[in-house]
Structure formats: structure tokens, C-alpha cells
Amino acid sequence: MMTNKPLILGLLSFLIATSAQTKPAAPPKPAAPHEPPPQAAVQLVTTKQAIPKNFKTYSLFLVCNPRWLDPAKNAGLLQLYRQFETFGRAIGDDHAAVWFWTSNSYEHNDAALAQIVDVERSVRFCQAWKLTPSEGPHLVITSTYPDESHLSNGLPKDSAVYKLGDMVPPDISALLAKLTDQLIASGKVDNPAGTPSPIPPAKFWIQLLAATQQTINSFGCAWSFKINAGPVSADLKSCKTS
């Protein structure tokens, strides 16, 4: 019997072509991992963990009066911590927002969170920087690295201090939210490409003062703000009549 070779070759070619067309496509290559975002907020968890370096500015939320964490006052503490992080991001990617904890457990309610606030560590700062506990909690913003091994040198130069006057967490959250809005509206801090300068520009301190001036009389009369940094020097008290 004669074999029709052209027909057989044609069928083989057809089958090979069909097989190639129906072969499942190779899975797509996984996308390259994104670079992690700049760490604009820092959560410190134990007394053994040092404040990280290489940030342009630092804000420290210092709770030096343990009575501020009493159950009658700590409602809204979790929301306050989240707002504090947002405030830190509004200042810029070269800023570290520092809050001291005694545990790395993430708590989801105000009472549990109050139990892991590291008051003792904050007290060391308040004592060295002469911050009166009854005038706190305190929010300190500085362009000097807050070196705990040299706290005896006193409050660093180029610093601003918010004395929050025993305000409850929801009021402080609202205050930080308004300051955040003002900083964003003013363009916050310049972040040029390349290696950032180790010293924040004068514009930063001017914007911080302006944001506070817009806010000073909006949240009662208990809190105050003092700044001595760069070209800026001011001492503002809420509800003060001129």
C-alpha cells in the first residue's frame, strides 16, 4: 500500500501548530517588589530600643503624668496615637514621630493601650528638659537628635514645645488634626530630591509657628506653645488677650 507522505506530513504540521497554539501561557513574572515607603512615624516598644537616627526632625509625645492615663481620661487614646502618626507624616518623610511603649503588642482599645505607654521613659525626658508633668502631656519637636545618653544637656536648641495642659485624648486628636491641615495647606516641609540636609530649612519652623497661630484659640485655654528654633522665637498661650 502506498503512503501519502505529503498528507501525513501536513497532518503532523497541523497537530504541532495546534499544540503550540493551545499550550498554556507561562505565568506572568511576579512584579518587582516596591521599595518600602519612608518611615515617617516610629513606634518605640521597649526601653532597650534606641530612637533611630538620620531623621531631619523628631517629634516626641511625652506622657509624664500617669494620672493622664486613668480610665476616666484615656478614652480616645488609640485614635490619638493614629492622629499623632498622621501629624508626623504631614511634617514630612524626613520626620520621626516618637511615642514610647513598653510592649510591642498592638492593642485595639484605649484601656489596653494605656497599660503599655512607657511613662517612666517619658519622665526621664521631662526631668532633664524641665517639663512640668502637670502641664502635659507634652509634644516636643526638635531638629537635634534626642540622645538619651546626654539628656542632662537639657532641651535641645532648635526645639518647639506644646504643653497640652491635661487635655483629654479626643481634644489633642482634634488639635493635631487641625495642625496637620494647616501644615498641608501651607505646603508642609520641602523634600527635594537627593540627600536631605541634616538641618530643616527655616521655612519649617515658620510654617509650624503659623499653623499653631491659626489654631491657638480653638481648643480651650489650657495649652500653650513655645518655640526657639532657627529664625523663629515665640511663646503663645491659648485664650491670651492682647
C-alpha positions as CSV (number, residue, x, y, z in Angstrom):
1,M,0.0,0.0,0.0
2,M,1.4,3.4,-0.9
3,T,1.7,6.0,1.8
4,N,0.6,9.5,1.1
5,K,3.7,11.2,2.7
6,P,2.6,14.8,1.8
7,L,-0.7,14.2,3.6
8,I,0.9,12.7,6.7
9,L,3.5,15.5,6.9
10,G,0.7,18.0,6.5
11,L,-1.3,16.4,9.4
12,L,1.8,16.4,11.6
13,S,2.5,20.0,10.9
14,F,-1.1,20.9,11.7
15,L,-1.0,19.0,15.0
16,I,2.2,20.6,16.0
17,A,0.9,24.1,15.2
18,T,-2.3,23.4,17.1
19,S,-0.4,22.1,20.1
20,A,1.7,25.2,20.1
21,Q,-1.4,27.4,20.0
22,T,-3.2,25.6,22.8
23,K,-0.2,25.4,25.1
24,P,-1.0,27.3,28.3
25,A,0.8,30.6,28.5
26,A,3.6,30.9,31.0
27,P,2.5,32.6,34.3
28,P,3.5,36.2,34.4
29,K,6.6,37.1,36.2
30,P,6.0,38.5,39.6
31,A,6.2,42.2,39.8
32,A,9.3,43.6,41.3
33,P,8.7,44.4,45.0
34,H,8.0,48.1,45.7
35,E,10.5,50.0,47.7
36,P,9.2,50.4,51.3
37,P,7.9,53.9,51.9
38,P,10.0,56.3,54.0
39,Q,9.5,55.7,57.7
40,A,7.7,58.8,58.7
41,A,6.4,57.5,62.0
42,V,8.4,55.5,64.5
43,Q,6.9,53.3,67.2
44,L,9.3,52.5,70.0
45,V,8.4,49.5,72.0
46,T,11.0,48.8,74.8
47,T,13.5,50.7,76.9
48,K,16.2,48.8,75.0
49,Q,15.3,50.3,71.7
50,A,17.1,53.5,70.8
51,I,15.5,56.3,69.0
52,P,16.5,55.9,65.3
53,K,18.9,58.4,63.8
54,N,19.2,60.1,60.4
55,F,16.0,62.0,60.5
56,K,15.8,65.7,59.9
57,T,13.4,66.4,62.7
58,Y,11.8,64.5,65.6
59,S,8.5,64.9,67.5
60,L,8.2,63.2,70.9
61,F,4.9,62.7,72.6
62,L,5.8,62.6,76.3
63,V,3.4,61.4,78.9
64,C,5.0,62.2,82.3
65,N,1.9,62.2,84.4
66,P,0.5,58.6,84.8
67,R,-2.9,60.1,86.0
68,W,-3.4,61.2,82.4
69,L,-3.8,57.5,81.6
70,D,-6.5,56.9,84.2
71,P,-9.6,55.1,82.9
72,A,-11.6,58.3,83.3
73,K,-9.3,60.1,80.9
74,N,-7.9,57.6,78.4
75,A,-10.9,57.3,76.1
76,G,-9.8,58.1,72.6
77,L,-6.1,57.2,73.2
78,L,-5.9,54.8,70.2
79,Q,-7.4,57.5,67.9
80,L,-4.9,60.0,69.3
81,Y,-1.9,57.7,68.5
82,R,-3.2,57.3,64.9
83,Q,-3.6,61.1,64.6
84,F,-0.1,61.6,66.0
85,E,1.2,59.4,63.2
86,T,-0.7,61.4,60.7
87,F,0.8,64.6,62.1
88,G,4.3,63.2,61.8
89,R,3.6,62.3,58.1
90,A,2.3,65.8,57.5
91,I,5.7,67.2,58.7
92,G,7.4,65.1,56.1
93,D,9.2,61.9,55.2
94,D,12.4,63.1,57.0
95,H,10.5,63.3,60.3
96,A,10.2,60.7,63.0
97,A,7.1,60.8,65.3
98,V,8.2,59.1,68.5
99,W,5.9,57.6,71.2
100,F,7.3,55.4,73.9
101,W,5.8,52.0,74.6
102,T,6.7,49.1,77.0
103,S,5.4,46.3,74.7
104,N,5.3,45.5,71.0
105,S,1.8,44.1,71.3
106,Y,-0.7,46.0,69.1
107,E,-3.7,46.9,71.3
108,H,-7.0,47.7,69.8
109,N,-8.7,49.5,72.7
110,D,-7.9,52.6,74.8
111,A,-7.7,50.9,78.2
112,A,-5.2,48.2,76.9
113,L,-3.2,50.8,75.1
114,A,-2.9,52.9,78.2
115,Q,-1.3,50.0,80.0
116,I,1.7,49.9,77.7
117,V,2.5,53.6,77.5
118,D,6.1,53.9,78.8
119,V,5.6,56.7,81.4
120,E,9.0,56.1,83.1
121,R,10.9,56.7,79.9
122,S,8.9,59.9,79.2
123,V,9.6,61.0,82.8
124,R,13.4,60.9,82.2
125,F,12.9,63.4,79.3
126,C,10.6,65.6,81.3
127,Q,13.0,65.8,84.2
128,A,16.0,66.5,82.0
129,W,14.2,69.0,79.8
130,K,12.4,70.7,82.8
131,L,8.9,69.9,81.6
132,T,6.3,70.1,84.4
133,P,4.2,66.9,84.4
134,S,1.0,68.8,85.3
135,E,1.4,70.9,82.2
136,G,1.5,67.9,80.0
137,P,1.3,65.7,78.1
138,H,4.0,67.4,76.0
139,L,4.7,67.3,72.3
140,V,8.3,68.3,71.7
141,I,9.6,68.9,68.1
142,T,13.3,69.2,67.6
143,S,15.9,69.1,64.9
144,T,18.5,67.8,67.3
145,Y,18.7,64.1,67.8
146,P,17.2,63.4,71.2
147,D,20.2,61.4,72.5
148,E,19.1,59.7,75.8
149,S,22.7,59.3,76.9
150,H,23.1,63.1,77.0
151,L,19.7,64.2,78.4
152,S,21.4,66.1,81.1
153,N,22.4,68.7,78.4
154,G,18.8,69.9,78.6
155,L,16.2,70.7,76.0
156,P,18.0,70.8,72.6
157,K,18.3,74.0,70.7
158,D,16.1,74.4,67.8
159,S,13.0,73.0,69.5
160,A,9.3,73.7,69.9
161,V,7.2,72.5,72.9
162,Y,3.5,72.1,73.1
163,K,2.3,72.0,76.7
164,L,-1.1,70.3,76.3
165,G,-2.4,71.1,79.7
166,D,-4.1,67.9,80.8
167,M,-6.2,67.9,77.6
168,V,-8.1,64.6,77.1
169,P,-7.1,62.5,74.1
170,P,-10.0,63.5,71.8
171,D,-9.2,67.2,72.2
172,I,-5.5,66.5,71.4
173,S,-6.5,64.5,68.4
174,A,-8.6,67.4,67.1
175,L,-5.7,69.8,67.8
176,L,-3.3,67.6,65.9
177,A,-5.8,67.2,63.1
178,K,-6.1,71.0,62.7
179,L,-2.3,71.5,62.8
180,T,-2.0,68.8,60.2
181,D,-4.5,70.6,58.0
182,Q,-2.6,73.8,58.4
183,L,0.8,72.2,57.6
184,I,-0.6,70.5,54.5
185,A,-2.3,73.8,53.3
186,S,1.0,75.6,53.7
187,G,2.9,73.0,51.7
188,K,4.5,71.4,54.8
189,V,8.2,70.7,54.5
190,D,10.2,70.8,51.3
191,N,11.5,67.3,50.3
192,P,13.9,68.0,47.4
193,A,15.4,65.0,45.5
194,G,18.7,63.8,46.7
195,T,20.3,63.6,50.1
196,P,18.3,65.8,52.5
197,S,20.0,68.4,54.5
198,P,20.6,67.4,58.2
199,I,19.1,70.7,59.3
200,P,15.5,71.6,58.4
201,P,15.0,74.9,56.5
202,A,13.8,78.0,58.2
203,K,10.6,77.5,56.3
204,F,9.8,74.5,58.5
205,W,9.8,76.5,61.8
206,I,7.9,79.4,60.2
207,Q,5.2,77.1,58.9
208,L,4.9,75.3,62.3
209,L,4.5,78.7,64.1
210,A,2.0,79.8,61.5
211,A,0.0,76.6,61.8
212,T,-0.1,77.0,65.6
213,Q,-1.1,80.7,65.4
214,Q,-4.1,79.6,63.3
215,T,-5.1,77.1,66.0
216,I,-4.1,78.5,69.3
217,N,-7.6,79.7,70.5
218,S,-9.6,76.7,69.1
219,F,-9.2,74.2,71.9
220,G,-9.7,75.8,75.2
221,C,-7.3,77.8,77.4
222,A,-5.2,75.0,79.0
223,W,-2.4,74.6,76.4
224,S,0.5,76.7,75.2
225,F,3.3,76.6,72.6
226,K,6.9,77.8,72.8
227,I,9.4,77.8,70.0
228,N,13.0,78.8,69.8
229,A,14.4,77.4,66.5
230,G,16.2,78.9,63.6
231,P,14.9,82.4,63.0
232,V,11.7,81.8,65.0
233,S,11.1,82.6,68.6
234,A,7.7,82.8,70.2
235,D,5.7,82.0,73.3
236,L,2.0,81.6,72.6
237,K,-0.7,81.0,75.2
238,S,-4.2,80.0,74.3
239,C,-7.0,82.4,75.1
240,K,-4.5,85.1,76.0
241,T,-5.9,88.6,75.5
242,S,-3.7,91.1,73.8
